[in-house]
Amino acid sequence: MAEEKRMAGDYEIIHAIHIGDKEVVFGIDNKNKFDLKYLCSYYTANEIFDRYDENMVSGDYLEIMKLFCERVNTQIEVVKAEQEKMTVPLDVITAEMCFPNDYTQSIEGKVVSIKASVLRNEYQTADWQLVLVTGGFGAAANSRGTACFTTNLYSGKNSRWERYDIQGEVRPEHMPQWAKEKLAAIQSEKQNPVTSKEAR
């Protein structure tokens, strides 16, 4: 069976590089023989919608390819700038540093590691891997569900992962010091919530 072509309107996407928070794509409309044959765009998607932004078209292949390369380089610089601001080591949590992902055990309230293989290459580090499981059917023992709701220890952002994306609970001896401190802060905040009025 032939692989389905990826299309953006009339343009077939023939090159795509996802780095940082955006994917840069290059498309071609082979039916267009004139001035709009080539496309360069940013692609973003989430659970609700997907879209192509900042679309540039031209009949000049080299012009659009140059733009494609420039946009990829821009994304590289964005990620490099993010990493330079990091205040923790860019280490990787491996499977050996975790207890096995035992589906007969609940992982709710546990700090687990996301498999590096399900993260994009530029994000395969502990600051992206380490999360606190806060709920979801997949977090329960012997569950048929797979959804696990989590809080990232470094950023504090909430996200959803599938149980099979998780390596397992991080062994205490392999928990980075910064992660222990972040976890303590999250737990303290939950135990002593402060209303916005009190905060002011």
TIRO-2110 file (N, C-alpha, C; in Angstrom, 1 decimal):
// TIRO-2110
0.8, -1.2, 0.0, N, 1, A
0.0, 0.0, 0.0, CA, 1, A
0.9, 1.2, 0.0, C, 1, A
0.6, 2.2, -0.9, N, 2, A
1.4, 3.4, -1.0, CA, 2, A
1.2, 4.3, 0.2, C, 2, A
2.3, 4.9, 0.7, N, 3, A
2.2, 5.8, 1.8, CA, 3, A
1.4, 7.0, 1.5, C, 3, A
0.5, 7.4, 2.3, N, 4, A
-0.3, 8.6, 2.0, CA, 4, A
0.5, 9.8, 2.1, C, 4, A
0.3, 10.7, 1.1, N, 5, A
1.1, 11.9, 1.0, CA, 5, A
0.7, 12.9, 2.0, C, 5, A
1.6, 13.6, 2.6, N, 6, A
1.3, 14.7, 3.5, CA, 6, A
1.0, 16.0, 2.7, C, 6, A
-0.1, 16.5, 2.9, N, 7, A
-0.5, 17.7, 2.1, CA, 7, A
-0.8, 18.9, 3.0, C, 7, A
-0.5, 20.1, 2.4, N, 8, A
-0.9, 21.4, 3.0, CA, 8, A
-1.6, 22.1, 1.9, C, 8, A
-2.9, 21.9, 1.9, N, 9, A
-3.6, 22.4, 0.7, CA, 9, A
-3.2, 21.7, -0.5, C, 9, A
-2.8, 22.4, -1.6, N, 10, A
-2.3, 21.7, -2.8, CA, 10, A
-0.9, 21.4, -2.8, C, 10, A
-0.2, 21.6, -1.7, N, 11, A
1.3, 21.4, -1.6, CA, 11, A
1.6, 20.1, -0.9, C, 11, A
2.4, 19.3, -1.6, N, 12, A
2.9, 18.0, -1.0, CA, 12, A
4.1, 18.4, -0.1, C, 12, A
4.1, 18.0, 1.1, N, 13, A
5.2, 18.3, 2.0, CA, 13, A
6.3, 17.3, 1.7, C, 13, A
7.4, 17.7, 1.2, N, 14, A
8.5, 16.8, 0.9, CA, 14, A
9.7, 16.9, 1.8, C, 14, A
9.8, 18.0, 2.6, N, 15, A
10.8, 18.1, 3.6, CA, 15, A
10.2, 18.6, 4.9, C, 15, A
10.5, 18.1, 6.0, N, 16, A
10.0, 18.6, 7.3, CA, 16, A
11.0, 18.3, 8.4, C, 16, A
11.3, 19.4, 9.2, N, 17, A
12.2, 19.2, 10.3, CA, 17, A
11.6, 19.8, 11.5, C, 17, A
11.3, 19.0, 12.6, N, 18, A
10.7, 19.5, 13.8, CA, 18, A
11.8, 19.7, 14.8, C, 18, A
12.0, 20.9, 15.3, N, 19, A
13.0, 21.2, 16.3, CA, 19, A
12.4, 22.4, 17.2, C, 19, A
12.6, 22.2, 18.5, N, 20, A
12.0, 23.2, 19.4, CA, 20, A
10.5, 23.1, 19.3, C, 20, A
9.8, 24.2, 19.4, N, 21, A
8.3, 24.2, 19.4, CA, 21, A
7.7, 24.3, 18.1, C, 21, A
8.4, 24.2, 17.0, N, 22, A
7.8, 24.3, 15.7, CA, 22, A
8.4, 23.3, 14.7, C, 22, A
7.7, 23.0, 13.7, N, 23, A
8.2, 22.1, 12.6, CA, 23, A
8.3, 23.0, 11.3, C, 23, A
9.4, 23.0, 10.7, N, 24, A
9.6, 23.8, 9.4, CA, 24, A
9.3, 22.8, 8.3, C, 24, A
8.5, 23.2, 7.3, N, 25, A
8.1, 22.3, 6.2, CA, 25, A
8.4, 23.0, 4.9, C, 25, A
8.7, 22.1, 3.9, N, 26, A
8.9, 22.6, 2.5, CA, 26, A
7.9, 21.8, 1.7, C, 26, A
7.1, 22.5, 0.9, N, 27, A
6.1, 21.8, 0.0, CA, 27, A
6.3, 22.2, -1.4, C, 27, A
5.7, 21.3, -2.3, N, 28, A
5.7, 21.5, -3.7, CA, 28, A
4.4, 21.2, -4.3, C, 28, A
3.9, 22.1, -5.2, N, 29, A
2.7, 21.9, -5.9, CA, 29, A
3.1, 21.6, -7.4, C, 29, A
3.1, 20.3, -7.7, N, 30, A
3.5, 19.9, -9.1, CA, 30, A
2.6, 20.3, -10.2, C, 30, A
1.4, 20.6, -9.8, N, 31, A
0.4, 21.1, -10.8, CA, 31, A
0.5, 22.6, -11.1, C, 31, A
1.3, 23.3, -10.3, N, 32, A
1.5, 24.7, -10.5, CA, 32, A
2.8, 24.9, -11.2, C, 32, A
2.7, 25.4, -12.5, N, 33, A
3.9, 25.5, -13.3, CA, 33, A
4.4, 26.9, -13.3, C, 33, A
3.8, 27.8, -12.4, N, 34, A
4.2, 29.2, -12.5, CA, 34, A
4.8, 29.7, -11.2, C, 34, A
4.3, 30.8, -10.7, N, 35, A
5.1, 31.5, -9.6, CA, 35, A
4.8, 31.1, -8.2, C, 35, A
3.9, 30.1, -8.0, N, 36, A
3.6, 29.7, -6.6, CA, 36, A
3.9, 28.2, -6.4, C, 36, A
4.9, 27.6, -7.0, N, 37, A
5.1, 26.2, -7.0, CA, 37, A
5.6, 25.7, -5.7, C, 37, A
6.4, 26.5, -5.0, N, 38, A
7.1, 26.0, -3.8, CA, 38, A
6.6, 26.8, -2.5, C, 38, A
6.6, 26.0, -1.4, N, 39, A
6.0, 26.6, -0.2, CA, 39, A
7.0, 26.3, 1.0, C, 39, A
7.1, 27.3, 1.9, N, 40, A
7.8, 27.1, 3.1, CA, 40, A
6.9, 27.6, 4.2, C, 40, A
6.8, 26.8, 5.3, N, 41, A
5.8, 27.2, 6.3, CA, 41, A
6.2, 26.6, 7.7, C, 41, A
5.7, 27.1, 8.7, N, 42, A
5.8, 26.6, 10.1, CA, 42, A
4.5, 25.8, 10.3, C, 42, A
4.7, 24.6, 10.9, N, 43, A
3.6, 23.7, 11.3, CA, 43, A
3.5, 23.5, 12.8, C, 43, A
2.4, 23.7, 13.4, N, 44, A
2.2, 23.5, 14.8, CA, 44, A
0.9, 22.7, 15.0, C, 44, A
0.8, 21.9, 16.0, N, 45, A
-0.3, 21.0, 16.3, CA, 45, A
-0.5, 20.8, 17.7, C, 45, A
-1.7, 20.6, 18.2, N, 46, A
-2.0, 20.1, 19.5, CA, 46, A
-3.2, 19.2, 19.5, C, 46, A
-3.8, 18.9, 20.6, N, 47, A
-5.0, 18.0, 20.7, CA, 47, A
-6.2, 18.6, 20.0, C, 47, A
-6.2, 19.9, 19.8, N, 48, A
-7.4, 20.6, 19.3, CA, 48, A
-7.3, 20.9, 17.8, C, 48, A
-6.2, 21.4, 17.4, N, 49, A
-6.1, 21.8, 16.0, CA, 49, A
-4.7, 21.7, 15.5, C, 49, A
-4.5, 21.8, 14.2, N, 50, A
-3.2, 21.9, 13.6, CA, 50, A
-3.2, 23.0, 12.5, C, 50, A
-2.1, 23.6, 12.3, N, 51, A
-2.1, 24.7, 11.3, CA, 51, A
-0.8, 25.0, 10.7, C, 51, A
-0.8, 25.6, 9.6, N, 52, A
0.4, 26.1, 8.9, CA, 52, A
0.5, 27.6, 9.0, C, 52, A
1.6, 28.2, 9.5, N, 53, A
1.7, 29.6, 9.7, CA, 53, A
2.9, 30.2, 8.9, C, 53, A
2.8, 31.5, 8.7, N, 54, A
3.9, 32.2, 8.0, CA, 54, A
4.2, 31.6, 6.7, C, 54, A
3.2, 31.3, 5.9, N, 55, A
3.4, 30.6, 4.6, CA, 55, A
4.1, 31.6, 3.6, C, 55, A
5.1, 31.1, 3.0, N, 56, A
5.8, 31.8, 1.9, CA, 56, A
5.8, 30.9, 0.7, C, 56, A
5.4, 31.5, -0.5, N, 57, A
5.4, 30.7, -1.7, CA, 57, A
6.2, 31.5, -2.8, C, 57, A
6.7, 30.7, -3.7, N, 58, A
7.5, 31.3, -4.8, CA, 58, A
7.7, 30.2, -5.9, C, 58, A
8.0, 30.7, -7.1, N, 59, A
8.3, 29.8, -8.2, CA, 59, A
9.8, 29.5, -8.2, C, 59, A
10.6, 30.1, -7.3, N, 60, A
12.0, 30.0, -7.3, CA, 60, A
12.4, 28.9, -6.2, C, 60, A
12.8, 27.8, -6.6, N, 61, A
13.1, 26.7, -5.7, CA, 61, A
14.2, 27.1, -4.7, C, 61, A
15.2, 27.7, -5.2, N, 62, A
16.4, 28.0, -4.3, CA, 62, A
16.0, 29.1, -3.3, C, 62, A
15.1, 30.0, -3.7, N, 63, A
14.6, 31.0, -2.7, CA, 63, A
13.9, 30.4, -1.5, C, 63, A
13.0, 29.5, -1.8, N, 64, A
12.2, 28.8, -0.8, CA, 64, A
13.1, 27.8, 0.0, C, 64, A
14.0, 27.1, -0.7, N, 65, A
14.9, 26.2, 0.1, CA, 65, A
15.8, 27.0, 1.0, C, 65, A
16.3, 28.2, 0.6, N, 66, A
17.1, 29.0, 1.5, CA, 66, A
16.3, 29.4, 2.7, C, 66, A
15.0, 29.8, 2.5, N, 67, A
14.2, 30.2, 3.6, CA, 67, A
13.9, 29.0, 4.5, C, 67, A
13.7, 27.9, 4.0, N, 68, A
13.5, 26.6, 4.8, CA, 68, A
14.7, 26.4, 5.7, C, 68, A
15.9, 26.5, 5.1, N, 69, A
17.2, 26.3, 5.9, CA, 69, A
17.4, 27.4, 6.9, C, 69, A
17.0, 28.6, 6.6, N, 70, A
17.1, 29.7, 7.5, CA, 70, A
16.2, 29.6, 8.7, C, 70, A
15.0, 29.1, 8.4, N, 71, A
14.0, 28.9, 9.5, CA, 71, A
14.4, 27.7, 10.4, C, 71, A
15.0, 26.7, 9.8, N, 72, A
15.5, 25.6, 10.6, CA, 72, A
16.7, 26.1, 11.5, C, 72, A
17.6, 26.9, 11.0, N, 73, A
18.7, 27.4, 11.8, CA, 73, A
18.1, 28.3, 12.9, C, 73, A
17.1, 29.1, 12.6, N, 74, A
16.5, 29.9, 13.7, CA, 74, A
16.0, 29.1, 14.8, C, 74, A
15.3, 27.9, 14.5, N, 75, A
14.8, 27.1, 15.5, CA, 75, A
15.9, 26.4, 16.3, C, 75, A
17.0, 26.1, 15.7, N, 76, A
18.2, 25.6, 16.4, CA, 76, A
18.7, 26.6, 17.4, C, 76, A
18.8, 27.9, 17.0, N, 77, A
19.3, 28.9, 17.9, CA, 77, A
18.3, 29.1, 19.0, C, 77, A
17.0, 29.0, 18.8, N, 78, A
16.1, 29.1, 19.9, CA, 78, A
16.3, 28.0, 20.9, C, 78, A
16.5, 26.8, 20.5, N, 79, A
16.7, 25.7, 21.4, CA, 79, A
18.1, 25.9, 22.1, C, 79, A
19.1, 26.3, 21.4, N, 80, A
20.4, 26.5, 22.1, CA, 80, A
20.3, 27.6, 23.1, C, 80, A
19.5, 28.7, 22.9, N, 81, A
19.3, 29.7, 23.9, CA, 81, A
18.6, 29.2, 25.1, C, 81, A
17.6, 28.3, 24.9, N, 82, A
16.9, 27.7, 26.0, CA, 82, A
17.8, 26.8, 26.8, C, 82, A
18.7, 26.1, 26.2, N, 83, A
19.6, 25.2, 26.9, CA, 83, A
20.6, 26.0, 27.7, C, 83, A
21.1, 27.2, 27.1, N, 84, A
22.0, 28.0, 27.8, CA, 84, A
21.4, 28.6, 29.1, C, 84, A
20.1, 28.7, 29.2, N, 85, A
19.4, 29.3, 30.3, CA, 85, A
19.2, 28.2, 31.4, C, 85, A
19.4, 27.0, 31.1, N, 86, A
19.2, 25.9, 32.0, CA, 86, A
20.0, 26.0, 33.2, C, 86, A
19.4, 25.8, 34.4, N, 87, A
20.1, 25.9, 35.7, CA, 87, A
20.4, 24.5, 36.2, C, 87, A
20.1, 23.4, 35.5, N, 88, A
20.4, 22.0, 35.9, CA, 88, A
21.2, 21.3, 34.9, C, 88, A
21.9, 20.3, 35.3, N, 89, A
22.7, 19.5, 34.3, CA, 89, A
21.8, 18.8, 33.3, C, 89, A
22.3, 18.8, 32.0, N, 90, A
21.5, 18.1, 30.9, CA, 90, A
21.8, 16.6, 30.9, C, 90, A
21.5, 15.9, 32.0, N, 91, A
21.7, 14.5, 32.0, CA, 91, A
20.5, 13.7, 31.5, C, 91, A
20.8, 12.4, 31.2, N, 92, A
19.7, 11.6, 30.7, CA, 92, A
19.4, 10.5, 31.7, C, 92, A
18.1, 10.3, 31.9, N, 93, A
17.7, 9.2, 32.8, CA, 93, A
17.5, 8.0, 32.0, C, 93, A
18.2, 6.9, 32.3, N, 94, A
18.1, 5.7, 31.6, CA, 94, A
17.2, 4.7, 32.3, C, 94, A
16.9, 3.6, 31.6, N, 95, A
16.0, 2.5, 32.1, CA, 95, A
16.6, 1.9, 33.4, C, 95, A
18.0, 1.8, 33.4, N, 96, A
18.6, 1.2, 34.5, CA, 96, A
18.5, 2.1, 35.8, C, 96, A
18.2, 3.3, 35.6, N, 97, A
18.0, 4.2, 36.8, CA, 97, A
16.6, 4.2, 37.3, C, 97, A
15.8, 3.4, 36.8, N, 98, A
14.4, 3.3, 37.2, CA, 98, A
14.0, 1.9, 37.6, C, 98, A
13.0, 1.8, 38.5, N, 99, A
12.3, 0.5, 38.7, CA, 99, A
11.5, 0.2, 37.5, C, 99, A
11.4, -1.1, 37.1, N, 100, A
10.6, -1.5, 36.0, CA, 100, A
9.2, -0.9, 36.0, C, 100, A
8.6, -0.6, 34.9, N, 101, A
7.3, -0.1, 34.8, CA, 101, A
6.3, -1.2, 35.0, C, 101, A
6.0, -1.5, 36.2, N, 102, A
5.2, -2.6, 36.6, CA, 102, A
3.7, -2.2, 36.6, C, 102, A
3.0, -2.8, 35.6, N, 103, A
1.6, -2.4, 35.4, CA, 103, A
0.7, -2.9, 36.5, C, 103, A
1.2, -3.8, 37.4, N, 104, A
0.4, -4.2, 38.5, CA, 104, A
0.4, -3.3, 39.7, C, 104, A
1.2, -2.2, 39.6, N, 105, A
1.4, -1.2, 40.6, CA, 105, A
1.0, 0.1, 40.2, C, 105, A
0.4, 0.9, 41.1, N, 106, A
0.0, 2.2, 40.8, CA, 106, A
1.2, 3.1, 40.8, C, 106, A
1.2, 4.1, 39.9, N, 107, A
2.4, 5.1, 39.9, CA, 107, A
1.9, 6.5, 40.3, C, 107, A
0.6, 6.6, 40.7, N, 108, A
0.1, 7.9, 41.1, CA, 108, A
0.9, 8.4, 42.3, C, 108, A
1.3, 9.7, 42.2, N, 109, A
2.1, 10.3, 43.3, CA, 109, A
3.6, 9.9, 43.2, C, 109, A
4.0, 9.2, 42.2, N, 110, A
5.4, 8.8, 42.0, CA, 110, A
6.1, 9.7, 41.0, C, 110, A
7.4, 9.8, 41.2, N, 111, A
8.2, 10.5, 40.2, CA, 111, A
8.7, 9.5, 39.2, C, 111, A
8.4, 9.6, 38.0, N, 112, A
8.8, 8.7, 36.9, CA, 112, A
9.6, 9.4, 35.8, C, 112, A
10.2, 8.5, 35.0, N, 113, A
11.0, 9.1, 33.9, CA, 113, A
10.3, 8.7, 32.6, C, 113, A
10.1, 9.7, 31.7, N, 114, A
9.6, 9.4, 30.4, CA, 114, A
10.8, 8.8, 29.6, C, 114, A
10.4, 7.9, 28.7, N, 115, A
11.5, 7.3, 27.9, CA, 115, A
12.1, 8.3, 27.0, C, 115, A
13.4, 8.4, 26.9, N, 116, A
14.0, 9.4, 26.0, CA, 116, A
13.6, 9.1, 24.5, C, 116, A
13.3, 7.9, 24.2, N, 117, A
13.0, 7.6, 22.8, CA, 117, A
11.7, 8.2, 22.3, C, 117, A
10.8, 8.6, 23.2, N, 118, A
9.6, 9.2, 22.8, CA, 118, A
9.7, 10.8, 22.8, C, 118, A
10.8, 11.3, 23.2, N, 119, A
11.1, 12.7, 23.2, CA, 119, A
11.9, 13.0, 21.9, C, 119, A
11.7, 14.2, 21.4, N, 120, A
12.6, 14.6, 20.3, CA, 120, A
14.0, 14.8, 20.7, C, 120, A
14.9, 14.6, 19.8, N, 121, A
16.4, 14.5, 20.1, CA, 121, A
16.9, 15.7, 21.0, C, 121, A
16.4, 16.8, 20.8, N, 122, A
16.9, 18.0, 21.5, CA, 122, A
16.3, 18.1, 22.9, C, 122, A
15.3, 17.2, 23.3, N, 123, A
14.7, 17.2, 24.6, CA, 123, A
14.9, 15.9, 25.3, C, 123, A
15.9, 15.1, 25.0, N, 124, A
16.1, 13.8, 25.6, CA, 124, A
17.0, 13.9, 26.9, C, 124, A
16.5, 14.8, 27.8, N, 125, A
17.3, 15.0, 29.0, CA, 125, A
16.4, 15.1, 30.2, C, 125, A
17.0, 14.9, 31.4, N, 126, A
16.2, 14.8, 32.7, CA, 126, A
15.2, 15.9, 32.9, C, 126, A
15.5, 17.1, 32.5, N, 127, A
14.6, 18.2, 32.7, CA, 127, A
13.2, 18.0, 32.0, C, 127, A
13.3, 17.2, 30.9, N, 128, A
12.0, 16.9, 30.2, CA, 128, A
11.5, 15.5, 30.6, C, 128, A
12.4, 14.6, 31.1, N, 129, A
12.0, 13.3, 31.4, CA, 129, A
11.3, 13.1, 32.7, C, 129, A
11.7, 13.9, 33.7, N, 130, A
11.2, 13.7, 35.1, CA, 130, A
9.9, 14.4, 35.4, C, 130, A
8.9, 13.6, 35.7, N, 131, A
7.6, 14.1, 35.9, CA, 131, A
7.0, 13.4, 37.2, C, 131, A
6.1, 14.2, 37.8, N, 132, A
5.3, 13.6, 39.0, CA, 132, A
3.9, 13.2, 38.4, C, 132, A
3.6, 12.0, 38.6, N, 133, A
2.3, 11.5, 38.1, CA, 133, A
1.2, 11.9, 39.1, C, 133, A
0.2, 12.6, 38.6, N, 134, A
-0.9, 13.2, 39.4, CA, 134, A
-2.2, 12.5, 39.2, C, 134, A
-2.3, 11.7, 38.2, N, 135, A
-3.6, 11.0, 38.0, CA, 135, A
-3.7, 10.4, 36.7, C, 135, A
-5.0, 10.0, 36.3, N, 136, A
-5.2, 9.3, 35.0, CA, 136, A
-5.4, 7.8, 35.2, C, 136, A
-6.3, 7.3, 34.3, N, 137, A
-6.6, 5.8, 34.4, CA, 137, A
-5.4, 5.0, 34.3, C, 137, A
-4.4, 5.4, 33.4, N, 138, A
-3.2, 4.7, 33.2, CA, 138, A
-2.3, 4.6, 34.4, C, 138, A
-2.5, 5.5, 35.4, N, 139, A
-1.6, 5.5, 36.5, CA, 139, A
-2.0, 4.4, 37.5, C, 139, A
-3.2, 3.9, 37.4, N, 140, A
-3.7, 2.9, 38.4, CA, 140, A
-3.1, 1.6, 38.1, C, 140, A
-3.2, 0.7, 39.1, N, 141, A
-2.7, -0.7, 39.0, CA, 141, A
-3.7, -1.5, 38.1, C, 141, A
-3.2, -2.3, 37.3, N, 142, A
-4.0, -3.3, 36.5, CA, 142, A
-5.1, -2.6, 35.7, C, 142, A
-4.8, -1.4, 35.2, N, 143, A
-5.8, -0.6, 34.5, CA, 143, A
-5.8, -0.9, 33.0, C, 143, A
-7.0, -0.8, 32.4, N, 144, A
-7.1, -1.0, 30.9, CA, 144, A
-6.7, 0.4, 30.3, C, 144, A
-6.8, 1.4, 31.0, N, 145, A
-6.5, 2.8, 30.4, CA, 145, A
-5.0, 3.0, 30.4, C, 145, A
-4.6, 4.0, 29.6, N, 146, A
-3.2, 4.3, 29.5, CA, 146, A
-2.8, 5.7, 29.8, C, 146, A
-3.8, 6.6, 29.9, N, 147, A
-3.5, 8.0, 30.1, CA, 147, A
-3.0, 8.3, 31.5, C, 147, A
-1.9, 9.0, 31.6, N, 148, A
-1.3, 9.4, 32.8, CA, 148, A
-1.1, 10.9, 32.8, C, 148, A
-1.6, 11.6, 33.8, N, 149, A
-1.5, 13.0, 33.9, CA, 149, A
-0.3, 13.4, 34.8, C, 149, A
0.5, 14.3, 34.4, N, 150, A
1.8, 14.5, 35.1, CA, 150, A
2.1, 16.0, 35.2, C, 150, A
3.0, 16.3, 36.1, N, 151, A
3.6, 17.6, 36.3, CA, 151, A
5.1, 17.5, 36.1, C, 151, A
5.6, 18.3, 35.1, N, 152, A
7.1, 18.2, 34.9, CA, 152, A
7.8, 18.9, 36.1, C, 152, A
8.8, 18.2, 36.6, N, 153, A
9.4, 18.7, 37.8, CA, 153, A
10.2, 20.0, 37.6, C, 153, A
10.8, 20.1, 36.4, N, 154, A
11.6, 21.3, 36.1, CA, 154, A
10.8, 22.5, 35.8, C, 154, A
9.9, 22.3, 34.8, N, 155, A
9.1, 23.5, 34.3, CA, 155, A
7.8, 23.7, 35.1, C, 155, A
7.3, 22.7, 35.8, N, 156, A
6.0, 22.8, 36.5, CA, 156, A
4.8, 22.7, 35.6, C, 156, A
5.0, 22.4, 34.3, N, 157, A
3.9, 22.3, 33.3, CA, 157, A
3.2, 21.0, 33.4, C, 157, A
1.9, 21.0, 33.2, N, 158, A
1.1, 19.8, 33.3, CA, 158, A
1.0, 19.2, 31.9, C, 158, A
1.1, 17.9, 31.8, N, 159, A
1.0, 17.2, 30.5, CA, 159, A
0.4, 15.8, 30.6, C, 159, A
0.1, 15.2, 29.5, N, 160, A
-0.4, 13.8, 29.5, CA, 160, A
0.5, 12.9, 28.8, C, 160, A
0.8, 11.8, 29.3, N, 161, A
1.6, 10.8, 28.7, CA, 161, A
0.8, 9.4, 28.8, C, 161, A
1.2, 8.5, 27.9, N, 162, A
0.6, 7.2, 28.0, CA, 162, A
1.5, 6.3, 28.9, C, 162, A
0.9, 5.3, 29.6, N, 163, A
1.7, 4.5, 30.5, CA, 163, A
2.9, 3.9, 29.8, C, 163, A
2.7, 3.5, 28.5, N, 164, A
3.8, 2.8, 27.8, CA, 164, A
4.9, 3.8, 27.4, C, 164, A
4.7, 5.1, 27.6, N, 165, A
5.8, 6.1, 27.4, CA, 165, A
6.7, 6.2, 28.6, C, 165, A
6.4, 5.6, 29.7, N, 166, A
7.1, 5.7, 30.9, CA, 166, A
8.1, 4.6, 31.2, C, 166, A
9.3, 4.9, 31.5, N, 167, A
10.3, 3.9, 31.8, CA, 167, A
10.1, 3.3, 33.1, C, 167, A
9.6, 4.0, 34.1, N, 168, A
9.3, 3.5, 35.4, CA, 168, A
9.6, 4.6, 36.5, C, 168, A
9.3, 4.2, 37.7, N, 169, A
9.6, 5.1, 38.8, CA, 169, A
11.1, 5.2, 39.0, C, 169, A
11.6, 6.5, 39.2, N, 170, A
13.0, 6.7, 39.3, CA, 170, A
13.5, 6.2, 40.7, C, 170, A
14.6, 5.4, 40.7, N, 171, A
15.2, 4.9, 41.9, CA, 171, A
15.7, 6.1, 42.7, C, 171, A
15.5, 6.1, 44.0, N, 172, A
15.9, 7.2, 44.9, CA, 172, A
17.4, 7.6, 44.7, C, 172, A
18.3, 6.7, 44.5, N, 173, A
19.7, 7.0, 44.4, CA, 173, A
20.0, 7.7, 43.1, C, 173, A
19.1, 7.7, 42.1, N, 174, A
19.4, 8.3, 40.9, CA, 174, A
18.5, 9.6, 40.7, C, 174, A
17.8, 10.0, 41.7, N, 175, A
17.1, 11.2, 41.6, CA, 175, A
18.0, 12.4, 41.8, C, 175, A
18.1, 13.3, 40.7, N, 176, A
19.0, 14.4, 40.8, CA, 176, A
18.6, 15.3, 42.0, C, 176, A
19.5, 16.0, 42.6, N, 177, A
19.2, 16.9, 43.7, CA, 177, A
18.2, 18.0, 43.4, C, 177, A
18.4, 18.5, 42.2, N, 178, A
17.5, 19.6, 41.7, CA, 178, A
16.0, 19.0, 41.7, C, 178, A
15.9, 17.8, 41.3, N, 179, A
14.6, 17.2, 41.1, CA, 179, A
13.9, 17.0, 42.5, C, 179, A
14.8, 16.6, 43.5, N, 180, A
14.3, 16.4, 44.9, CA, 180, A
13.8, 17.8, 45.4, C, 180, A
14.5, 18.8, 45.1, N, 181, A
14.1, 20.2, 45.6, CA, 181, A
12.8, 20.6, 44.9, C, 181, A
12.7, 20.4, 43.6, N, 182, A
11.5, 20.7, 42.8, CA, 182, A
10.3, 20.0, 43.4, C, 182, A
10.5, 18.7, 43.6, N, 183, A
9.4, 17.8, 44.1, CA, 183, A
8.9, 18.3, 45.5, C, 183, A
9.9, 18.7, 46.3, N, 184, A
9.5, 19.2, 47.7, CA, 184, A
8.7, 20.5, 47.5, C, 184, A
9.1, 21.3, 46.6, N, 185, A
8.4, 22.6, 46.4, CA, 185, A
6.9, 22.3, 45.9, C, 185, A
6.8, 21.4, 45.0, N, 186, A
5.5, 21.1, 44.4, CA, 186, A
4.6, 20.5, 45.5, C, 186, A
5.1, 19.6, 46.3, N, 187, A
4.4, 19.0, 47.4, CA, 187, A
4.0, 20.0, 48.5, C, 187, A
4.9, 20.9, 48.8, N, 188, A
4.6, 21.9, 49.8, CA, 188, A
3.5, 22.9, 49.3, C, 188, A
3.5, 23.2, 48.0, N, 189, A
2.5, 24.1, 47.4, CA, 189, A
1.1, 23.4, 47.5, C, 189, A
1.1, 22.1, 47.3, N, 190, A
-0.2, 21.4, 47.3, CA, 190, A
-0.7, 21.3, 48.8, C, 190, A
0.2, 21.2, 49.7, N, 191, A
-0.2, 21.1, 51.1, CA, 191, A
-0.6, 22.4, 51.7, C, 191, A
0.0, 23.5, 51.2, N, 192, A
-0.2, 24.8, 51.7, CA, 192, A
-0.6, 25.8, 50.5, C, 192, A
-1.8, 25.5, 49.9, N, 193, A
-2.2, 26.4, 48.8, CA, 193, A
-2.4, 27.8, 49.2, C, 193, A
-2.0, 28.7, 48.4, N, 194, A
-2.1, 30.2, 48.7, CA, 194, A
-3.0, 30.8, 47.6, C, 194, A
-4.1, 31.4, 48.0, N, 195, A
-5.0, 32.0, 47.1, CA, 195, A
-4.3, 33.2, 46.5, C, 195, A
-4.8, 33.6, 45.3, N, 196, A
-4.2, 34.8, 44.6, CA, 196, A
-4.4, 36.0, 45.5, C, 196, A
-5.5, 36.1, 46.2, N, 197, A
-5.7, 37.3, 47.1, CA, 197, A
-4.7, 37.3, 48.2, C, 197, A
-4.4, 36.2, 48.8, N, 198, A
-3.4, 36.2, 49.9, CA, 198, A
-2.0, 36.5, 49.3, C, 198, A
-1.7, 36.0, 48.1, N, 199, A
-0.4, 36.2, 47.4, CA, 199, A
-0.2, 37.7, 47.2, C, 199, A
-1.2, 38.4, 46.9, N, 200, A
-1.1, 39.8, 46.7, CA, 200, A
-0.8, 40.5, 48.1, C, 200, A
END
